[in-house]
């Protein structure tokens, strides 16, 4: 849980919820585990830190449309892989989050 989650703008909180859901979908399908594996837990923690430290805060665009790429290249590659896998599956697992993300 991000320390500033209680004070986060609703837009950022929704994005955080979406990233969490996407990573869980990816991990469950690829690692066949009910809990997050160490690799996915690390990615989730990194994504939470990046989101809570976003310089745009409530004016933040989606990461794909952002002018500032704050992820390290390795982590960016990993989150893109997760999003490409989980994106199409979001409509089945979390349709409201998927529609909000679009």
C-alpha positions as CSV (number, residue, x, y, z in Angstrom):
1,X,0.0,0.0,0.0
2,X,1.3,3.4,-0.9
3,X,1.8,5.6,2.1
4,X,0.0,8.6,0.4
5,X,-2.9,6.5,-0.9
6,X,-5.4,8.1,1.5
7,X,-4.5,11.6,0.2
8,X,-4.2,10.6,-3.5
9,X,-6.4,12.3,-6.1
10,X,-9.2,10.0,-7.2
11,X,-7.8,9.9,-10.8
12,X,-4.4,8.6,-9.5
13,X,-6.1,6.2,-7.1
14,X,-8.1,4.7,-10.0
15,X,-4.9,4.4,-12.1
16,X,-3.2,2.6,-9.1
17,X,-6.1,0.2,-8.8
18,X,-5.9,-0.5,-12.6
19,X,-2.2,-1.2,-12.5
20,X,-2.6,-3.5,-9.5
21,X,-5.4,-5.4,-11.3
22,X,-3.3,-5.8,-14.5
23,X,-0.3,-7.1,-12.6
24,X,-2.4,-9.6,-10.7
25,X,-4.0,-10.9,-13.9
26,X,-0.6,-11.2,-15.5
27,X,0.9,-13.0,-12.5
28,X,-2.0,-15.3,-12.0
29,X,-2.0,-16.4,-15.6
30,X,1.8,-16.7,-16.1
31,X,2.9,-17.9,-12.6
32,X,-0.2,-19.9,-11.7
33,X,-0.1,-18.6,-8.2
34,X,-2.8,-17.0,-6.0
35,X,-0.3,-14.5,-4.6
36,X,2.0,-12.3,-6.5
37,X,5.4,-13.8,-7.3
38,X,8.5,-11.9,-6.2
39,X,9.1,-10.6,-9.7
40,X,5.5,-9.2,-10.0
41,X,5.5,-7.9,-6.5
42,X,8.6,-5.9,-7.2
43,X,7.0,-4.5,-10.4
44,X,3.9,-3.5,-8.5
45,X,5.9,-1.8,-5.7
46,X,7.9,0.1,-8.3
47,X,4.7,1.2,-10.2
48,X,3.2,2.4,-6.9
49,X,6.2,4.5,-6.1
50,X,6.4,6.0,-9.6
51,X,2.7,6.8,-9.5
52,X,2.8,8.4,-6.1
53,X,5.8,10.5,-7.2
54,X,4.3,11.6,-10.5
55,X,5.1,15.3,-11.2
56,X,1.7,15.8,-13.0
57,X,-0.4,14.3,-10.1
58,X,-4.1,14.9,-11.0
59,X,-3.3,16.2,-14.5
60,X,-1.4,13.0,-15.2
61,X,-2.1,11.5,-18.6
62,X,-1.9,7.7,-19.0
63,X,1.6,6.5,-19.0
64,X,1.6,5.7,-22.8
65,X,0.7,9.3,-23.6
66,X,2.9,10.9,-21.0
67,X,5.8,13.3,-22.1
68,X,7.9,12.2,-19.1
69,X,8.9,8.6,-18.9
70,X,9.8,8.1,-15.3
71,X,10.2,4.3,-15.4
72,X,13.7,2.8,-15.8
73,X,14.0,1.1,-19.2
74,X,13.9,-2.4,-17.7
75,X,10.9,-1.7,-15.6
76,X,9.2,0.1,-18.5
77,X,9.7,-3.0,-20.6
78,X,8.2,-5.2,-17.9
79,X,5.1,-3.0,-17.4
80,X,4.5,-2.8,-21.1
81,X,4.6,-6.6,-21.3
82,X,2.1,-6.8,-18.4
83,X,-0.2,-4.2,-19.9
84,X,-0.2,-5.9,-23.4
85,X,-1.1,-9.2,-21.8
86,X,-3.6,-7.9,-19.3
87,X,-5.3,-5.2,-21.3
88,X,-7.5,-7.4,-23.4
89,X,-8.4,-9.5,-20.3
90,X,-9.4,-6.5,-18.2
91,X,-12.8,-6.4,-19.9
92,X,-13.5,-9.9,-18.5
93,X,-12.1,-9.4,-15.0
94,X,-12.6,-5.7,-14.3
95,X,-14.9,-4.2,-17.0
96,X,-15.5,-0.9,-15.1
97,X,-11.7,-0.3,-14.6
98,X,-11.1,-1.2,-18.3
99,X,-13.7,1.3,-19.5
100,X,-12.3,4.0,-17.3
101,X,-8.8,3.3,-18.5
102,X,-9.8,3.7,-22.1
